[in-house]
């Protein structure tokens, strides 16, 4: 991807997939992706077992603000990408119908009420 982007920089851009299960590694990979690969930011999910307002994620949020790059946050209700989620949502495929909106709402609320945006006021988050 980085080669294609470098070949057509006015037409293509990319974001990095980073290992959010290890925030320090995610921060390091974001730094590498921006400086070495010329990527524009990172794309992460909304739920990987650590609350978005956890202090252990602060190094990642700090790196994003330091690099002045956006974080594209894509919602994924439990059960979509892993183990079965809420059986009530699964029954009528409501995980697809309302699960993504619910997950976005929970993530945005957590970033606001958990004071992530207060701790990192220049953090640029994008939701689809």
LOGUZA-142295 format. One record per atom (N, C-alpha, C): residue in three letters; x, y, z; chain; residue number from 1. Coordinates in steps of 0.1 Angstrom, whole numbers. Example, Ala and Ser with C-alpha at 12.3 -4.5 7.8 and 13.67 -1.06 7.14 Angstrom:
2
   rest       x       y       z   kette    nr
    Ala     132     -57      78       A     1
    Ala     123     -45      78       A     1
    Ala     132     -33      78       A     1
    Ser     128     -22      71       A     2
    Ser     137     -11      71       A     2
    Ser     129       0      79       A     2
END
This chain:
128
   rest       x       y       z   kette    nr
    Unk       8     -12       0       A     1
    Unk       0       0       0       A     1
    Unk       9      12       0       A     1
    Unk      19      13       8       A     2
    Unk      28      24       9       A     2
    Unk      34      27      -4       A     2
    Unk      38      17     -12       A     3
    Unk      44      19     -25       A     3
    Unk      34      25     -34       A     3
    Unk      22      20     -35       A     4
    Unk      12      26     -44       A     4
    Unk       9      40     -40       A     4
    Unk       9      43     -27       A     5
    Unk       6      57     -23       A     5
    Unk      18      66     -27       A     5
    Unk      30      61     -25       A     6
    Unk      42      69     -29       A     6
    Unk      42      72     -44       A     6
    Unk      37      62     -51       A     7
    Unk      37      63     -66       A     7
    Unk      27      73     -71       A     7
    Unk      16      75     -63       A     8
    Unk       5      84     -67       A     8
    Unk       1      92     -55       A     8
    Unk      10     100     -49       A     9
    Unk       7     107     -37       A     9
    Unk      -5     118     -38       A     9
    Unk      -8     123     -50       A    10
    Unk     -19     132     -51       A    10
    Unk     -32     125     -53       A    10
    Unk     -32     112     -55       A    11
    Unk     -44     105     -57       A    11
    Unk     -48      95     -46       A    11
    Unk     -38      91     -39       A    12
    Unk     -40      80     -29       A    12
    Unk     -35      85     -15       A    12
    Unk     -41      79      -5       A    13
    Unk     -37      81       9       A    13
    Unk     -40      69      16       A    13
    Unk     -34      67      27       A    14
    Unk     -36      55      35       A    14
    Unk     -35      57      50       A    14
    Unk     -41      48      57       A    15
    Unk     -40      48      72       A    15
    Unk     -35      35      77       A    15
    Unk     -29      35      88       A    16
    Unk     -22      23      93       A    16
    Unk     -32      15     102       A    16
    Unk     -30       2     102       A    17
    Unk     -37      -7     111       A    17
    Unk     -26      -9     123       A    17
    Unk     -30      -6     135       A    18
    Unk     -21      -6     146       A    18
    Unk     -26     -16     157       A    18
    Unk     -16     -22     164       A    19
    Unk     -20     -32     174       A    19
    Unk     -25     -26     187       A    19
    Unk     -38     -23     188       A    20
    Unk     -43     -16     200       A    20
    Unk     -43     -24     213       A    20
    Unk     -41     -37     211       A    21
    Unk     -39     -46     223       A    21
    Unk     -27     -42     231       A    21
    Unk     -17     -36     225       A    22
    Unk      -5     -31     231       A    22
    Unk      -3     -16     228       A    22
    Unk      -9      -7     236       A    23
    Unk      -8       7     232       A    23
    Unk       5      13     229       A    23
    Unk      16       8     236       A    24
    Unk      29      13     233       A    24
    Unk      34       9     219       A    24
    Unk      31      -3     216       A    25
    Unk      34      -8     202       A    25
    Unk      25      -1     192       A    25
    Unk      13       2     195       A    26
    Unk       4      10     186       A    26
    Unk      10      24     183       A    26
    Unk      14      30     194       A    27
    Unk      20      43     193       A    27
    Unk      33      43     184       A    27
    Unk      41      33     186       A    28
    Unk      54      31     178       A    28
    Unk      50      29     164       A    28
    Unk      40      20     161       A    29
    Unk      37      17     147       A    29
    Unk      31      29     141       A    29
    Unk      23      37     148       A    30
    Unk      17      49     142       A    30
    Unk      28      59     138       A    30
    Unk      38      60     147       A    31
    Unk      50      69     144       A    31
    Unk      57      64     131       A    31
    Unk      60      51     131       A    32
    Unk      66      45     119       A    32
    Unk      58      47     106       A    32
    Unk      45      44     107       A    33
    Unk      36      45      96       A    33
    Unk      36      59      90       A    33
    Unk      36      69      98       A    34
    Unk      36      83      94       A    34
    Unk      49      87      88       A    34
    Unk      60      85      96       A    35
    Unk      73      90      92       A    35
    Unk      80      81      81       A    35
    Unk      79      68      82       A    36
    Unk      86      60      72       A    36
    Unk      77      56      60       A    36
    Unk      64      54      62       A    37
    Unk      56      50      51       A    37
    Unk      47      61      45       A    37
    Unk      47      72      51       A    38
    Unk      40      84      46       A    38
    Unk      24      82      47       A    38
    Unk      20      74      57       A    39
    Unk       6      72      59       A    39
    Unk       0      84      66       A    39
    Unk     -13      86      66       A    40
    Unk     -19      98      71       A    40
    Unk     -25      97      85       A    40
    Unk     -25      86      91       A    41
    Unk     -31      84     104       A    41
    Unk     -33      69     107       A    41
    Unk     -42      66     115       A    42
    Unk     -45      52     118       A    42
    Unk     -59      49     119       A    42
    Unk     -63      36     116       A    43
    Unk     -76      32     117       A    43
    Unk     -77      21     128       A    43
    Unk     -86      23     138       A    44
    Unk     -88      14     149       A    44
    Unk    -102      11     151       A    44
    Unk    -105       0     158       A    45
    Unk    -118      -4     162       A    45
    Unk    -123       4     174       A    45
    Unk    -135       1     179       A    46
    Unk    -140       7     191       A    46
    Unk    -139      -1     203       A    46
    Unk    -137     -14     202       A    47
    Unk    -137     -23     213       A    47
    Unk    -128     -35     211       A    47
    Unk    -117     -35     218       A    48
    Unk    -108     -46     218       A    48
    Unk    -104     -51     232       A    48
    Unk    -113     -48     241       A    49
    Unk    -111     -53     255       A    49
    Unk    -106     -42     265       A    49
    Unk    -102     -30     260       A    50
    Unk     -97     -20     269       A    50
    Unk    -106      -8     266       A    50
    Unk    -111      -2     277       A    51
    Unk    -120      10     275       A    51
    Unk    -112      22     269       A    51
    Unk    -119      29     260       A    52
    Unk    -112      40     253       A    52
    Unk    -107      51     262       A    52
    Unk    -112      52     274       A    53
    Unk    -108      62     284       A    53
    Unk     -97      57     293       A    53
    Unk     -92      45     291       A    54
    Unk     -82      39     300       A    54
    Unk     -69      47     298       A    54
    Unk     -63      50     310       A    55
    Unk     -50      57     310       A    55
    Unk     -39      49     302       A    55
    Unk     -40      36     301       A    56
    Unk     -30      29     293       A    56
    Unk     -30      32     278       A    56
    Unk     -41      38     273       A    57
    Unk     -41      43     259       A    57
    Unk     -36      57     257       A    57
    Unk     -33      64     268       A    58
    Unk     -28      77     267       A    58
    Unk     -15      79     258       A    58
    Unk      -6      69     259       A    59
    Unk       6      71     250       A    59
    Unk       2      71     235       A    59
    Unk      -8      63     231       A    60
    Unk     -13      62     217       A    60
    Unk     -19      76     214       A    60
    Unk     -29      80     222       A    61
    Unk     -35      93     219       A    61
    Unk     -25     104     219       A    61
    Unk     -15     104     228       A    62
    Unk      -5     114     228       A    62
    Unk       3     114     214       A    62
    Unk       6     103     210       A    63
    Unk      14     101     197       A    63
    Unk       6     107     186       A    63
    Unk      -7     104     185       A    64
    Unk     -15     109     174       A    64
    Unk     -16     124     174       A    64
    Unk     -17     130     186       A    65
    Unk     -17     145     187       A    65
    Unk      -4     151     184       A    65
    Unk       7     144     188       A    66
    Unk      20     149     186       A    66
    Unk      23     149     171       A    66
    Unk      19     138     164       A    67
    Unk      21     137     149       A    67
    Unk      11     145     142       A    67
    Unk       0     150     148       A    68
    Unk     -11     158     142       A    68
    Unk     -17     150     131       A    68
    Unk     -21     137     134       A    69
    Unk     -27     129     124       A    69
    Unk     -41     124     130       A    69
    Unk     -50     122     121       A    70
    Unk     -63     117     126       A    70
    Unk     -64     102     129       A    70
    Unk     -73      98     138       A    71
    Unk     -75      84     141       A    71
    Unk     -89      81     136       A    71
    Unk     -90      72     126       A    72
    Unk    -103      68     121       A    72
    Unk    -108      57     129       A    72
    Unk    -119      58     136       A    73
    Unk    -124      48     145       A    73
    Unk    -136      42     139       A    73
    Unk    -135      29     136       A    74
    Unk    -146      22     130       A    74
    Unk    -153      13     140       A    74
    Unk    -166      15     142       A    75
    Unk    -174       7     152       A    75
    Unk    -175      -8     148       A    75
    Unk    -174     -16     157       A    76
    Unk    -176     -31     155       A    76
    Unk    -183     -37     167       A    76
    Unk    -196     -39     167       A    77
    Unk    -202     -45     178       A    77
    Unk    -197     -59     181       A    77
    Unk    -197     -63     194       A    78
    Unk    -192     -76     198       A    78
    Unk    -199     -86     189       A    78
    Unk    -192     -96     185       A    79
    Unk    -198    -107     177       A    79
    Unk    -196    -106     162       A    79
    Unk    -193     -93     158       A    80
    Unk    -191     -91     144       A    80
    Unk    -177     -97     140       A    80
    Unk    -167     -93     147       A    81
    Unk    -153     -97     144       A    81
    Unk    -148    -108     153       A    81
    Unk    -156    -112     162       A    82
    Unk    -150    -122     172       A    82
    Unk    -161    -131     178       A    82
    Unk    -159    -134     191       A    83
    Unk    -169    -142     198       A    83
    Unk    -183    -136     197       A    83
    Unk    -193    -145     198       A    84
    Unk    -207    -140     198       A    84
    Unk    -209    -129     208       A    84
    Unk    -216    -119     203       A    85
    Unk    -220    -108     212       A    85
    Unk    -233    -110     218       A    85
    Unk    -241     -99     219       A    86
    Unk    -254     -99     226       A    86
    Unk    -264    -108     217       A    86
    Unk    -268    -119     223       A    87
    Unk    -277    -128     216       A    87
    Unk    -290    -121     212       A    87
    Unk    -294    -111     219       A    88
    Unk    -307    -103     216       A    88
    Unk    -305     -96     203       A    88
    Unk    -293     -90     201       A    89
    Unk    -290     -83     188       A    89
    Unk    -288     -93     177       A    89
    Unk    -282    -104     179       A    90
    Unk    -279    -114     169       A    90
    Unk    -292    -120     163       A    90
    Unk    -302    -122     171       A    91
    Unk    -314    -129     167       A    91
    Unk    -320    -124     154       A    91
    Unk    -321    -111     153       A    92
    Unk    -327    -106     141       A    92
    Unk    -317     -97     133       A    92
    Unk    -304    -100     135       A    93
    Unk    -293     -93     128       A    93
    Unk    -294     -78     132       A    93
    Unk    -298     -76     144       A    94
    Unk    -299     -62     149       A    94
    Unk    -284     -57     152       A    94
    Unk    -275     -66     154       A    95
    Unk    -261     -62     156       A    95
    Unk    -257     -54     144       A    95
    Unk    -261     -57     132       A    96
    Unk    -258     -49     120       A    96
    Unk    -267     -37     119       A    96
    Unk    -280     -38     122       A    97
    Unk    -289     -27     120       A    97
    Unk    -287     -16     130       A    97
    Unk    -285     -20     143       A    98
    Unk    -283      -9     153       A    98
    Unk    -270     -10     161       A    98
    Unk    -264     -22     160       A    99
    Unk    -251     -24     167       A    99
    Unk    -240     -14     164       A    99
    Unk    -239     -11     152       A   100
    Unk    -228      -1     148       A   100
    Unk    -231      12     153       A   100
    Unk    -243      17     153       A   101
    Unk    -247      30     158       A   101
    Unk    -245      30     173       A   101
    Unk    -249      20     180       A   102
    Unk    -248      19     194       A   102
    Unk    -233      19     198       A   102
    Unk    -225      11     191       A   103
    Unk    -211      11     194       A   103
    Unk    -204      25     192       A   103
    Unk    -208      32     181       A   104
    Unk    -203      45     179       A   104
    Unk    -207      55     191       A   104
    Unk    -219      54     195       A   105
    Unk    -224      62     206       A   105
    Unk    -217      59     219       A   105
    Unk    -215      47     222       A   106
    Unk    -207      43     234       A   106
    Unk    -193      48     233       A   106
    Unk    -187      47     221       A   107
    Unk    -173      51     220       A   107
    Unk    -171      66     221       A   107
    Unk    -180      73     214       A   108
    Unk    -179      88     215       A   108
    Unk    -182      93     229       A   108
    Unk    -192      87     236       A   109
    Unk    -195      91     249       A   109
    Unk    -184      88     259       A   109
    Unk    -177      77     257       A   110
    Unk    -166      73     265       A   110
    Unk    -154      83     263       A   110
    Unk    -152      87     251       A   111
    Unk    -141      97     248       A   111
    Unk    -144     110     255       A   111
    Unk    -157     114     255       A   112
    Unk    -161     127     260       A   112
    Unk    -161     126     276       A   112
    Unk    -170     117     281       A   113
    Unk    -172     116     295       A   113
    Unk    -160     110     303       A   113
    Unk    -152     103     296       A   114
    Unk    -139      97     302       A   114
    Unk    -128     107     301       A   114
    Unk    -130     119     296       A   115
    Unk    -121     130     296       A   115
    Unk    -109     127     287       A   115
    Unk    -110     118     277       A   116
    Unk     -99     116     268       A   116
    Unk     -97     129     260       A   116
    Unk    -108     135     256       A   117
    Unk    -106     147     248       A   117
    Unk    -102     159     256       A   117
    Unk    -104     159     269       A   118
    Unk     -98     169     278       A   118
    Unk     -83     167     280       A   118
    Unk     -79     155     281       A   119
    Unk     -65     152     283       A   119
    Unk     -57     154     270       A   119
    Unk     -64     152     259       A   120
    Unk     -57     153     246       A   120
    Unk     -66     162     237       A   120
    Unk     -66     175     240       A   121
    Unk     -76     184     233       A   121
    Unk     -74     186     218       A   121
    Unk     -62     182     213       A   122
    Unk     -60     183     198       A   122
    Unk     -62     170     191       A   122
    Unk     -67     160     199       A   123
    Unk     -69     147     193       A   123
    Unk     -80     148     182       A   123
    Unk     -77     142     170       A   124
    Unk     -86     143     159       A   124
    Unk     -91     129     156       A   124
    Unk    -104     127     159       A   125
    Unk    -110     114     158       A   125
    Unk    -121     115     147       A   125
    Unk    -122     105     138       A   126
    Unk    -132     105     128       A   126
    Unk    -140      92     129       A   126
    Unk    -153      93     129       A   127
    Unk    -162      81     128       A   127
    Unk    -169      81     115       A   127
    Unk    -171      69     109       A   128
    Unk    -179      68      97       A   128
    Unk    -193      72      98       A   128
END
